[in-house]
């Protein structure tokens, strides 16, 4: 009887270990290759364990610029999504007007539009206003696609706060600005954490607009990695650049980990 009870837990543990191995094995291989010299260099032998790949990442101006460009447009995208999404989410959650639910549904439906469909009109528009080859242009177009998700997430968290909380703060003499920034935002911090997480990840891994809007300059890290592939590809350098590209995402998850965990619990 005891053995019968133990079997499900053993099988569950084996299944979890197999899943973890399946997920982590490519990452482990990437990290190992990033420390391996895959092309012969003077004074080094091929297959040698070394840090030369990481040194090359920060020694090449194009790769350094790509890392900086990605950080700029992703952080700007997150800031714009929060700046525009918080007031819009509050308006939809607290006020009733004709077509309020339809507007929210239309925003979410727009997010389902394939980016490649809008790539040509956006390129023509941005070319006229001088936003091609600029991280700012990528941030703006990413904000267009991430803002509906931000509004949808934030609206659900604001709607979960009782309206009496707003009225009590106003009766206590708080201005709307002080109430919104000092009272409401700390209360919905988990929702903001979830929003930051999704906006950051969607923007960091996006490649369609990054490829179209960065023809000669302003290339993000995804395009820099793609440009490393050629007739004779330095796989070690590609893997080192890939590992470096993972660091900001891991750091973002670390900083908002508590808010993300609480946010998903509240959402479910």
Backbone as JSON, one array per atom type, in Angstrom:
{
  "sequence": "XXXXXXXXXXXXXXXXXXXXXXXXXXXXXXXXXXXXXXXXXXXXXXXXXXXXXXXXXXXXXXXXXXXXXXXXXXXXXXXXXXXXXXXXXXXXXXXXXXXXXXXXXXXXXXXXXXXXXXXXXXXXXXXXXXXXXXXXXXXXXXXXXXXXXXXXXXXXXXXXXXXXXXXXXXXXXXXXXXXXXXXXXXXXXXXXXXXXXXXXXXXXXXXXXXXXXXXXXXXXXXXXXXXXXXXXXXXXXXXXXXXXXXXXXXXXXXXXXXXXXXXXXXXX",
  "N": [[0.84, -1.21, 0.0], [1.96, 1.2, 0.81], [3.98, 1.44, -1.07], [2.44, 1.76, -3.31], [1.37, 4.28, -2.91], [3.66, 5.79, -3.13], [4.47, 5.59, -5.76], [3.02, 7.37, -7.6], [4.13, 9.88, -6.81], [6.83, 9.48, -7.38], [6.73, 9.06, -10.14], [5.74, 11.56, -10.85], [7.88, 13.18, -10.06], [9.88, 12.25, -11.8], [8.76, 12.96, -14.25], [8.73, 15.74, -13.99], [11.5, 16.21, -13.81], [12.3, 15.32, -16.35], [10.99, 17.23, -17.93], [12.24, 19.58, -17.04], [14.85, 19.03, -17.88], [14.45, 18.95, -20.64], [13.77, 21.62, -21.13], [15.94, 23.1, -20.09], [18.25, 22.06, -21.25], [18.96, 23.08, -23.91], [19.63, 25.72, -23.1], [21.78, 25.27, -21.35], [23.62, 24.2, -23.14], [23.98, 26.43, -24.76], [25.23, 28.22, -22.98], [27.61, 26.81, -22.44], [28.8, 26.71, -25.0], [29.22, 29.41, -25.34], [31.47, 29.91, -23.88], [33.39, 28.67, -25.32], [35.92, 28.44, -27.76], [35.24, 28.66, -31.04], [36.22, 29.23, -33.51], [39.41, 29.23, -35.07], [42.04, 31.1, -33.55], [44.86, 33.28, -33.27], [47.24, 32.13, -31.06], [45.45, 30.7, -29.62], [43.68, 27.61, -29.35], [41.28, 25.81, -31.26], [38.18, 25.01, -29.75], [38.96, 25.48, -27.2], [38.39, 26.41, -23.8], [37.43, 29.61, -22.93], [37.28, 33.19, -22.23], [37.17, 34.83, -24.34], [35.17, 35.2, -26.2], [33.17, 36.69, -24.88], [34.67, 38.96, -24.35], [34.98, 39.86, -26.95], [32.38, 40.59, -27.56], [31.94, 42.97, -26.1], [33.97, 44.44, -27.13], [33.47, 45.03, -29.75], [32.12, 47.7, -31.53], [29.62, 47.7, -32.88], [28.15, 45.67, -31.66], [28.07, 46.56, -29.01], [26.63, 48.93, -29.35], [24.21, 47.84, -30.23], [23.28, 46.5, -27.94], [22.9, 48.69, -26.25], [20.96, 50.15, -27.74], [18.77, 48.37, -27.65], [18.19, 48.33, -24.89], [17.44, 50.99, -24.54], [15.12, 51.36, -26.21], [13.39, 49.42, -25.2], [13.03, 50.07, -22.46], [11.99, 52.63, -22.79], [9.65, 51.98, -24.13], [8.28, 50.53, -22.12], [7.94, 52.57, -20.21], [6.31, 54.39, -21.63], [4.04, 52.8, -22.09], [3.1, 52.43, -19.47], [2.66, 55.1, -18.7], [0.63, 55.92, -20.45], [-1.17, 53.81, -20.22], [-2.06, 53.53, -17.54], [-3.78, 55.85, -16.84], [-5.73, 55.43, -18.87], [-6.69, 52.86, -18.26], [-7.77, 53.35, -15.74], [-9.85, 55.09, -16.39], [-11.52, 53.43, -17.95], [-12.15, 51.5, -16.05], [-13.46, 52.88, -14.02], [-15.37, 54.69, -15.0], [-18.43, 54.93, -16.78], [-19.37, 54.86, -20.08], [-20.68, 55.36, -23.4], [-20.0, 52.61, -25.35], [-17.77, 51.72, -23.92], [-16.91, 49.11, -23.15], [-16.7, 48.06, -25.67], [-14.62, 49.51, -26.74], [-12.45, 48.61, -25.24], [-12.47, 45.93, -26.03], [-11.92, 46.29, -28.75], [-9.33, 47.3, -28.64], [-7.9, 45.1, -27.63], [-8.41, 43.3, -29.69], [-7.05, 44.56, -31.75], [-4.46, 44.12, -30.94], [-4.11, 41.51, -31.7], [-3.56, 41.66, -34.36], [-1.44, 40.7, -36.99], [1.92, 41.75, -36.9], [3.37, 42.06, -39.32], [1.5, 42.82, -41.18], [1.04, 45.52, -40.8], [3.49, 46.58, -41.25], [4.52, 47.88, -43.61], [2.86, 50.32, -43.94], [3.58, 51.56, -41.47], [6.34, 51.84, -41.76], [6.48, 53.65, -43.93], [5.19, 55.88, -42.8], [6.87, 56.45, -40.58], [9.23, 56.96, -41.93], [8.66, 59.4, -43.11], [8.54, 61.11, -40.91], [11.01, 60.9, -39.82], [11.81, 58.78, -38.1], [12.88, 56.34, -38.67], [15.52, 53.97, -38.32], [16.01, 54.51, -35.66], [16.02, 54.05, -32.14], [13.91, 55.19, -30.77], [11.79, 55.2, -32.58], [11.26, 52.43, -32.8], [10.48, 51.96, -30.17], [8.1, 53.44, -30.02], [6.41, 52.15, -31.89], [6.3, 49.63, -30.77], [5.01, 50.29, -28.44], [2.48, 50.86, -29.4], [1.49, 48.3, -29.92], [1.8, 47.02, -27.47], [0.4, 48.54, -25.67], [-2.48, 47.98, -25.63], [-2.48, 45.47, -24.24], [-1.38, 46.31, -21.82], [-3.36, 48.1, -20.89], [-5.53, 46.36, -20.64], [-4.63, 44.54, -18.63], [-4.1, 46.29, -16.46], [-6.59, 47.49, -16.11], [-8.17, 45.44, -15.07], [-7.05, 45.07, -12.54], [-7.43, 47.59, -11.36], [-10.21, 47.68, -11.38], [-10.7, 45.78, -9.47], [-10.28, 47.09, -7.11], [-12.24, 48.56, -4.64], [-14.75, 51.04, -5.32], [-15.32, 52.67, -3.2], [-12.91, 53.15, -1.99], [-11.7, 55.13, -3.56], [-13.53, 57.23, -3.15], [-13.32, 57.63, -0.41], [-10.69, 58.57, -0.18], [-10.9, 60.98, -1.61], [-12.74, 62.35, 0.0], [-11.16, 62.69, 2.21], [-9.62, 64.77, 1.46], [-7.66, 64.51, -0.47], [-6.1, 65.36, -3.53], [-6.8, 64.57, -7.01], [-4.47, 63.85, -8.38], [-2.65, 63.3, -6.28], [-4.01, 61.2, -5.04], [-4.03, 59.32, -7.12], [-1.31, 58.81, -7.71], [-0.1, 58.49, -5.18], [-1.75, 56.8, -3.68], [-3.39, 54.94, -5.21], [-1.67, 53.73, -7.16], [0.42, 52.43, -5.57], [-1.26, 50.51, -4.48], [-2.05, 48.88, -6.57], [0.31, 47.73, -7.33], [1.17, 45.01, -7.85], [-0.21, 44.48, -10.26], [0.97, 46.37, -11.92], [3.54, 45.33, -11.93], [3.12, 42.9, -13.34], [2.32, 43.99, -15.79], [4.63, 45.43, -16.58], [6.35, 43.28, -16.88], [5.22, 41.8, -19.09], [5.19, 43.78, -21.13], [7.91, 44.36, -21.34], [9.04, 41.84, -22.08], [7.64, 41.23, -24.5], [8.52, 43.33, -26.09], [11.3, 43.05, -26.02], [11.91, 40.66, -27.38], [10.86, 40.98, -29.89], [11.04, 40.99, -33.44], [10.16, 41.7, -36.01], [9.4, 44.47, -36.54], [11.75, 45.53, -35.61], [13.57, 44.67, -37.52], [12.57, 45.9, -39.84], [12.47, 48.66, -39.32], [15.06, 49.4, -38.77], [17.28, 49.99, -40.82], [19.89, 50.89, -41.52], [21.03, 51.85, -39.18], [20.78, 52.01, -35.54], [20.2, 49.42, -34.78], [18.76, 46.75, -32.91], [19.48, 44.3, -30.33], [18.56, 41.81, -31.2], [18.73, 41.95, -33.99], [21.45, 42.33, -34.22], [22.46, 39.87, -33.38], [21.41, 38.24, -35.41], [22.84, 39.27, -37.57], [25.34, 38.23, -37.16], [25.49, 35.74, -38.24], [26.87, 34.08, -40.96], [28.89, 33.23, -43.84], [31.07, 32.0, -42.59], [30.45, 31.33, -39.57], [30.93, 32.49, -36.31], [30.24, 30.6, -33.89], [30.64, 30.52, -31.13], [30.84, 33.26, -30.48], [28.29, 34.08, -31.21], [26.73, 32.64, -29.36], [27.69, 33.78, -26.99], [26.81, 36.41, -27.27], [24.11, 35.86, -27.24], [23.74, 34.93, -24.6], [24.39, 37.28, -23.22], [22.25, 38.82, -24.07], [20.22, 37.7, -22.63], [20.54, 38.56, -20.04], [19.45, 41.21, -19.28], [16.67, 40.6, -19.37], [16.43, 38.57, -17.42], [17.25, 40.06, -15.22], [15.18, 41.95, -15.1], [12.98, 40.29, -14.5], [13.83, 39.45, -11.98], [13.77, 41.83, -10.45], [11.06, 42.51, -10.43], [9.88, 40.29, -9.42], [8.4, 39.68, -7.07], [6.1, 41.25, -7.35], [5.12, 40.17, -9.72], [4.51, 37.52, -8.96], [2.54, 37.96, -6.96], [0.72, 39.33, -8.52], [-0.17, 37.45, -10.49], [-1.4, 35.64, -8.79], [-3.5, 37.19, -7.8], [-4.85, 37.7, -10.18], [-5.76, 35.15, -10.89]],
  "CA": [[0.0, 0.0, 0.0], [2.85, 2.34, 0.89], [4.64, 1.55, -2.35], [1.45, 2.27, -4.27], [1.26, 5.72, -2.71], [4.89, 6.44, -3.52], [4.66, 5.56, -7.19], [2.64, 8.62, -8.28], [5.09, 10.95, -6.53], [8.06, 9.18, -8.12], [6.47, 9.34, -11.55], [5.64, 13.01, -11.0], [9.23, 13.72, -9.99], [10.58, 11.92, -13.04], [8.19, 13.78, -15.32], [9.23, 17.11, -13.79], [12.92, 16.21, -14.15], [12.4, 15.24, -17.81], [10.58, 18.52, -18.48], [13.31, 20.53, -16.75], [15.97, 18.7, -18.75], [14.07, 19.36, -21.99], [13.78, 23.08, -21.21], [17.23, 23.69, -19.72], [19.36, 21.52, -22.01], [19.46, 24.06, -24.91], [20.26, 26.85, -22.43], [23.09, 24.82, -20.86], [24.49, 24.09, -24.31], [24.3, 27.79, -25.17], [26.22, 28.77, -22.05], [28.88, 26.11, -22.63], [29.38, 27.15, -26.26], [29.65, 30.81, -25.22], [32.81, 29.89, -23.29], [34.22, 27.81, -26.16], [36.43, 29.05, -28.98], [34.74, 27.84, -32.15], [37.02, 29.55, -34.69], [40.82, 29.33, -34.68], [42.64, 32.42, -33.35], [46.28, 33.22, -32.97], [47.54, 31.92, -29.65], [44.4, 29.86, -29.01], [43.3, 26.45, -30.14], [39.84, 25.65, -31.42], [37.59, 24.17, -28.72], [39.49, 25.86, -25.89], [37.52, 27.19, -22.94], [37.99, 30.95, -22.82], [36.35, 34.32, -22.12], [37.43, 35.71, -25.47], [33.9, 35.52, -26.88], [32.54, 37.8, -24.16], [35.5, 40.14, -24.58], [34.69, 40.34, -28.29], [31.06, 41.23, -27.55], [32.06, 44.35, -25.62], [35.02, 45.13, -27.87], [32.94, 45.45, -31.05], [31.18, 48.84, -31.37], [28.28, 47.4, -33.37], [27.45, 44.87, -30.65], [27.8, 47.43, -27.86], [25.52, 49.83, -29.73], [22.97, 47.06, -30.29], [22.82, 46.3, -26.57], [22.39, 49.98, -25.75], [19.72, 50.46, -28.45], [17.7, 47.53, -27.12], [17.82, 48.81, -23.55], [16.77, 52.29, -24.67], [13.76, 51.3, -26.73], [12.55, 48.59, -24.34], [12.68, 50.85, -21.27], [11.1, 53.71, -23.23], [8.36, 51.35, -24.41], [7.62, 50.23, -20.84], [7.54, 53.84, -19.6], [5.18, 54.93, -22.38], [2.87, 51.95, -21.85], [2.58, 52.73, -18.13], [2.18, 56.48, -18.66], [-0.65, 56.01, -21.16], [-2.08, 52.73, -19.85], [-2.65, 53.72, -16.21], [-4.98, 56.7, -16.92], [-6.76, 54.81, -19.7], [-7.27, 51.75, -17.51], [-8.6, 53.92, -14.67], [-11.07, 55.63, -17.01], [-12.39, 52.32, -18.35], [-12.59, 50.76, -14.86], [-14.25, 53.68, -13.08], [-16.41, 55.49, -15.63], [-19.26, 54.25, -17.76], [-19.72, 55.71, -21.22], [-21.13, 54.56, -24.54], [-18.95, 51.88, -26.07], [-16.56, 51.53, -23.12], [-16.47, 47.73, -23.28], [-16.33, 47.83, -27.07], [-13.29, 50.1, -26.95], [-11.48, 47.68, -24.67], [-12.43, 44.76, -26.91], [-11.25, 46.68, -30.0], [-7.9, 47.41, -28.36], [-7.34, 43.75, -27.53], [-8.47, 42.71, -31.03], [-5.97, 45.16, -32.53], [-3.2, 43.47, -30.55], [-4.01, 40.24, -32.41], [-3.19, 41.89, -35.75], [-0.04, 40.33, -37.26], [2.74, 42.95, -37.12], [3.82, 42.2, -40.69], [0.44, 43.46, -41.96], [1.17, 46.97, -40.64], [4.89, 46.97, -41.36], [4.73, 48.83, -44.69], [2.35, 51.66, -43.58], [4.35, 52.14, -40.38], [7.64, 52.25, -42.3], [6.29, 54.86, -44.72], [4.89, 56.97, -41.87], [8.06, 56.78, -39.8], [10.22, 57.54, -42.84], [8.3, 60.81, -43.31], [8.79, 61.89, -39.69], [12.4, 60.72, -39.42], [11.95, 57.84, -36.98], [13.53, 55.11, -39.11], [16.89, 53.83, -37.81], [16.06, 55.14, -34.34], [15.37, 53.26, -31.08], [12.65, 55.84, -30.39], [10.75, 54.7, -33.49], [10.89, 51.07, -32.4], [9.74, 52.05, -28.9], [6.74, 53.94, -30.28], [5.59, 51.13, -32.56], [6.06, 48.58, -29.79], [4.0, 50.81, -27.51], [1.17, 50.71, -30.04], [1.05, 46.92, -29.79], [1.81, 46.6, -26.07], [-0.54, 49.35, -24.87], [-3.73, 47.26, -25.35], [-2.25, 44.49, -23.18], [-1.19, 47.05, -20.57], [-4.67, 48.61, -20.45], [-6.35, 45.21, -20.24], [-4.16, 44.03, -17.34], [-4.26, 47.31, -15.41], [-8.02, 47.73, -15.88], [-8.71, 44.39, -14.2], [-6.56, 45.31, -11.19], [-8.1, 48.78, -10.83], [-11.61, 47.33, -11.14], [-10.77, 44.98, -8.24], [-10.25, 48.02, -5.97], [-13.6, 49.11, -4.46], [-14.92, 52.47, -5.6], [-15.34, 53.38, -1.93], [-11.55, 53.57, -1.68], [-11.52, 56.42, -4.22], [-14.37, 58.24, -2.51], [-12.75, 57.92, 0.91], [-9.5, 59.41, -0.38], [-11.34, 62.33, -2.0], [-13.34, 62.97, 1.19], [-10.06, 63.05, 3.12], [-8.96, 65.97, 0.95], [-6.61, 64.24, -1.45], [-6.36, 65.71, -4.92], [-6.8, 63.38, -7.86], [-3.09, 63.48, -8.65], [-2.07, 62.67, -5.1], [-4.69, 59.91, -4.87], [-3.65, 58.38, -8.18], [0.11, 58.44, -7.6], [0.29, 58.11, -3.83], [-2.64, 55.8, -3.07], [-3.85, 53.87, -6.11], [-0.55, 53.02, -7.79], [0.99, 51.42, -4.65], [-2.23, 49.44, -4.21], [-2.09, 47.97, -7.72], [1.69, 47.45, -7.71], [1.3, 43.71, -8.53], [-0.66, 44.61, -11.64], [2.01, 47.09, -12.65], [4.62, 44.38, -12.13], [2.74, 42.0, -14.43], [2.33, 44.79, -17.01], [6.02, 45.67, -16.94], [6.9, 42.01, -17.33], [4.77, 41.47, -20.43], [5.65, 44.79, -22.08], [9.35, 44.19, -21.52], [9.33, 40.61, -22.81], [7.15, 41.35, -25.87], [9.36, 44.27, -26.82], [12.69, 42.59, -26.09], [12.08, 39.54, -28.32], [10.22, 41.29, -31.17], [12.04, 41.11, -34.51], [9.6, 42.16, -37.28], [9.6, 45.92, -36.68], [13.17, 45.81, -35.42], [14.23, 44.46, -38.81], [12.07, 46.82, -40.86], [12.71, 50.06, -38.98], [16.49, 49.65, -38.56], [17.9, 49.6, -42.08], [21.33, 51.16, -41.51], [21.51, 52.2, -37.84], [19.8, 51.79, -34.48], [19.82, 48.01, -34.73], [18.69, 46.18, -31.55], [20.3, 43.12, -30.07], [18.08, 40.69, -32.01], [19.3, 42.1, -35.32], [22.89, 42.15, -34.12], [22.7, 38.42, -33.35], [21.13, 37.73, -36.75], [23.9, 39.7, -38.48], [26.56, 37.46, -36.9], [25.48, 34.52, -39.05], [27.39, 34.3, -42.3], [29.52, 32.09, -44.48], [31.86, 31.35, -41.55], [29.84, 31.86, -38.37], [31.59, 32.25, -35.03], [29.16, 30.13, -33.02], [30.94, 30.94, -29.76], [30.47, 34.67, -30.34], [26.81, 34.15, -31.27], [26.21, 32.17, -28.09], [28.03, 34.77, -25.97], [25.87, 37.52, -27.45], [22.8, 35.38, -26.8], [23.73, 34.94, -23.13], [24.33, 38.68, -22.8], [20.9, 39.31, -24.33], [19.31, 37.16, -21.62], [20.79, 39.17, -18.73], [18.44, 42.22, -18.91], [15.38, 39.97, -19.1], [16.51, 37.91, -16.12], [17.29, 41.12, -14.21], [13.83, 42.51, -14.99], [12.17, 39.32, -13.76], [14.28, 39.45, -10.59], [13.34, 43.04, -9.76], [9.6, 42.56, -10.29], [9.43, 38.92, -9.16], [7.36, 39.65, -6.04], [4.88, 41.81, -7.93], [4.6, 39.22, -10.71], [3.9, 36.41, -8.25], [1.27, 38.43, -6.35], [-0.21, 39.71, -9.58], [-0.78, 36.27, -11.08], [-2.3, 35.07, -7.8], [-4.71, 38.0, -7.76], [-5.56, 37.52, -11.44], [-6.44, 33.87, -10.95]],
  "C": [[0.87, 1.25, 0.0], [3.56, 2.56, -0.44], [3.71, 2.11, -3.41], [1.31, 3.78, -4.15], [2.51, 6.46, -3.2], [5.06, 6.52, -5.03], [4.2, 6.83, -7.9], [3.62, 9.76, -8.05], [6.39, 10.74, -7.27], [7.87, 9.48, -9.6], [6.36, 10.84, -11.81], [7.01, 13.66, -10.97], [10.02, 13.44, -11.25], [10.07, 12.76, -14.21], [8.69, 15.22, -15.22], [10.7, 17.21, -14.18], [13.12, 16.14, -15.67], [12.03, 16.56, -18.46], [11.66, 19.57, -18.25], [14.51, 20.3, -17.65], [15.69, 19.16, -20.18], [14.16, 20.87, -22.16], [15.19, 23.65, -21.04], [18.39, 23.2, -20.58], [19.85, 22.48, -23.11], [20.16, 25.25, -24.26], [21.65, 26.48, -21.92], [24.08, 24.72, -22.01], [24.9, 25.48, -24.81], [25.37, 28.39, -24.29], [27.58, 28.11, -22.26], [29.57, 26.56, -23.92], [29.87, 28.59, -26.19], [31.04, 30.92, -24.61], [33.79, 29.04, -24.11], [34.66, 28.56, -27.41], [36.08, 28.17, -30.16], [35.42, 28.16, -33.47], [38.47, 29.7, -34.27], [41.28, 30.78, -34.59], [44.11, 32.25, -32.99], [46.5, 33.11, -31.47], [46.51, 31.08, -28.93], [44.13, 28.69, -29.93], [41.78, 26.32, -30.19], [39.3, 24.65, -30.4], [38.07, 24.5, -27.33], [38.47, 26.66, -25.11], [38.16, 28.55, -22.67], [36.89, 31.99, -22.65], [36.46, 35.25, -23.32], [36.15, 36.09, -26.22], [33.19, 36.69, -26.2], [33.35, 39.09, -24.31], [35.22, 40.74, -25.96], [33.34, 41.05, -28.36], [31.18, 42.7, -27.16], [33.17, 45.13, -26.31], [34.51, 45.66, -29.21], [31.91, 46.56, -30.88], [29.77, 48.5, -31.82], [27.48, 46.58, -32.36], [27.14, 45.69, -29.41], [26.63, 48.37, -28.16], [24.19, 49.09, -29.77], [22.4, 46.81, -28.89], [22.22, 47.57, -26.02], [21.07, 50.34, -26.42], [18.55, 49.66, -27.91], [17.25, 48.0, -25.75], [17.04, 50.11, -23.64], [15.33, 52.11, -25.12], [12.85, 50.43, -25.87], [12.11, 49.37, -23.11], [11.75, 52.01, -21.63], [9.71, 53.16, -23.54], [7.6, 51.06, -23.13], [7.11, 51.52, -20.19], [6.32, 54.43, -20.31], [3.91, 54.12, -22.14], [2.26, 52.23, -20.47], [1.98, 54.13, -18.08], [0.83, 56.63, -19.35], [-1.65, 54.97, -20.66], [-2.76, 52.94, -18.51], [-3.87, 54.65, -16.26], [-6.1, 56.07, -17.74], [-7.45, 53.67, -18.97], [-8.18, 52.27, -16.39], [-9.93, 54.44, -15.24], [-12.04, 54.52, -17.38], [-12.95, 51.6, -17.13], [-13.58, 51.55, -14.03], [-15.43, 54.42, -13.71], [-17.16, 54.64, -16.66], [-19.65, 55.24, -18.85], [-20.06, 54.79, -22.4], [-19.94, 53.92, -25.25], [-17.71, 51.61, -25.27], [-16.02, 50.1, -23.26], [-16.03, 47.43, -24.71], [-14.95, 48.4, -27.37], [-12.21, 49.16, -26.42], [-11.35, 46.44, -25.54], [-11.7, 45.09, -28.21], [-9.75, 46.8, -29.8], [-7.24, 46.04, -28.3], [-7.35, 43.07, -28.91], [-7.37, 43.28, -31.92], [-4.63, 44.51, -32.21], [-3.02, 42.13, -31.28], [-3.63, 40.4, -33.88], [-1.73, 41.5, -35.98], [0.79, 41.58, -37.55], [3.15, 43.15, -38.57], [2.78, 42.89, -41.57], [0.6, 44.98, -41.93], [2.59, 47.46, -40.87], [5.13, 48.03, -42.44], [4.15, 50.21, -44.37], [3.16, 52.33, -42.47], [5.72, 52.61, -40.88], [7.52, 53.55, -43.09], [6.04, 56.06, -43.81], [6.13, 57.41, -41.11], [9.16, 57.37, -40.67], [9.94, 59.01, -43.07], [8.63, 61.67, -42.1], [10.19, 61.66, -39.13], [12.62, 59.8, -38.24], [12.5, 56.49, -37.4], [14.98, 55.13, -38.63], [17.06, 54.51, -36.45], [15.4, 54.23, -33.31], [14.05, 53.86, -30.64], [11.51, 55.36, -31.28], [10.31, 53.3, -33.13], [10.08, 51.1, -31.12], [8.3, 52.48, -29.13], [5.87, 52.86, -30.93], [5.34, 49.95, -31.63], [5.01, 49.01, -28.78], [2.6, 50.67, -28.09], [0.62, 49.3, -29.84], [0.98, 46.46, -28.34], [0.8, 47.35, -25.22], [-1.87, 48.64, -24.65], [-3.59, 46.21, -24.25], [-2.1, 45.18, -21.84], [-2.52, 47.55, -20.02], [-5.54, 47.46, -19.94], [-5.94, 44.68, -18.87], [-4.44, 45.03, -16.23], [-5.73, 47.56, -15.09], [-8.6, 46.69, -14.93], [-8.26, 44.6, -12.75], [-7.24, 46.53, -10.57], [-9.55, 48.47, -10.52], [-11.77, 46.5, -9.87], [-10.7, 45.84, -6.98], [-11.63, 48.63, -5.8], [-13.64, 50.6, -4.74], [-14.92, 53.29, -4.3], [-13.94, 53.85, -1.52], [-11.26, 54.93, -2.31], [-12.27, 57.52, -3.48], [-13.82, 58.62, -1.14], [-11.53, 58.84, 0.79], [-9.88, 60.84, -0.76], [-11.98, 63.06, -0.82], [-12.28, 63.39, 2.19], [-9.26, 64.24, 2.62], [-7.84, 65.73, -0.04], [-7.04, 64.72, -2.83], [-6.31, 64.46, -5.77], [-5.38, 62.91, -8.14], [-2.44, 62.77, -7.48], [-2.7, 61.31, -4.83], [-4.17, 58.89, -5.87], [-2.22, 57.88, -7.99], [0.43, 57.87, -6.23], [-0.53, 57.0, -3.21], [-2.95, 54.62, -3.99], [-2.69, 53.06, -6.68], [0.13, 52.04, -6.83], [0.04, 50.24, -4.41], [-2.27, 48.42, -5.35], [-0.68, 47.65, -8.22], [1.86, 46.06, -8.35], [0.86, 43.75, -9.98], [0.34, 45.36, -12.5], [3.2, 46.19, -12.92], [4.34, 43.42, -13.28], [2.79, 42.74, -15.77], [3.75, 45.04, -17.49], [6.65, 44.4, -17.51], [6.51, 41.71, -18.78], [5.25, 42.5, -21.46], [7.14, 44.65, -22.36], [9.64, 42.98, -22.4], [8.87, 40.72, -24.27], [8.04, 42.26, -26.69], [10.77, 43.74, -27.02], [12.9, 41.53, -27.17], [11.48, 39.84, -29.69], [11.28, 41.53, -32.25], [11.48, 41.73, -35.79], [9.87, 43.65, -37.47], [11.05, 46.3, -36.45], [13.94, 45.66, -36.72], [13.83, 45.52, -39.84], [12.49, 48.26, -40.59], [14.18, 50.39, -38.7], [17.24, 49.15, -39.78], [19.42, 49.75, -42.01], [21.87, 51.43, -40.11], [20.41, 51.9, -36.83], [19.39, 50.35, -34.3], [19.8, 47.51, -33.29], [19.49, 44.9, -31.47], [19.86, 41.91, -30.9], [18.66, 40.74, -33.42], [20.81, 41.93, -35.31], [23.25, 40.66, -34.1], [22.46, 37.81, -34.73], [22.24, 38.08, -37.72], [25.2, 38.92, -38.27], [26.63, 36.18, -37.72], [25.93, 34.86, -40.46], [28.0, 33.04, -42.87], [30.36, 31.29, -43.48], [31.42, 31.95, -40.21], [30.66, 31.49, -37.14], [30.51, 31.88, -34.01], [29.4, 30.55, -31.57], [30.55, 32.38, -29.51], [28.96, 34.83, -30.36], [26.22, 33.72, -29.93], [26.52, 33.15, -26.95], [27.09, 35.96, -26.06], [24.47, 37.12, -27.01], [22.69, 35.39, -25.28], [23.65, 36.35, -22.61], [22.92, 39.25, -23.0], [19.9, 38.81, -23.3], [19.43, 37.9, -20.28], [19.76, 40.24, -18.39], [17.08, 41.63, -18.6], [15.36, 39.28, -17.75], [16.52, 38.95, -15.0], [15.9, 41.74, -14.01], [12.92, 41.57, -14.2], [12.55, 39.32, -12.28], [13.74, 40.64, -9.82], [11.83, 43.09, -9.53], [9.02, 41.21, -9.91], [8.31, 38.87, -8.13], [6.03, 40.17, -6.57], [4.27, 40.86, -8.94], [3.88, 38.08, -10.01], [2.55, 36.82, -7.64], [0.25, 38.77, -7.41], [-0.91, 38.53, -10.2], [-1.72, 35.59, -10.1], [-3.61, 35.84, -7.74], [-5.54, 37.8, -9.02], [-6.34, 36.22, -11.46], [-7.45, 33.72, -9.83]]
}
